[in-house]
Amino acid sequence: MNAANEIAVAAFLNTDIRFVDIPKVVNETLSAMGHADSHTLDDLLAVDMEARQVARKMVGTC
């Protein structure tokens, strides 16, 4: 969730999306990600990277 929020806020600050689009990007990213079992730091970093990629795609559709 934090990764998607960081991408969305950065896009807002760059005037790529509107403020009201931030929760949309976060929610749609979370929906697209599903559930992941993260047992190691590498697992968490991989999920974070994937969430950032998904959020960047969401920003492009706003």
Number of C-alpha atoms within 10 A of each C-alpha: 15 11 18 28 20 15 22 27 20 15 19 17 12 10 10 15 19 14 14 9 18 21 14 17 27 25 16 14 24 16 10 12 14 7 9 9 8 12 8 9 9 10 13 14 12 13 18 16 14 16 23 21 16 21 27 17 13 19 22 11 9 12
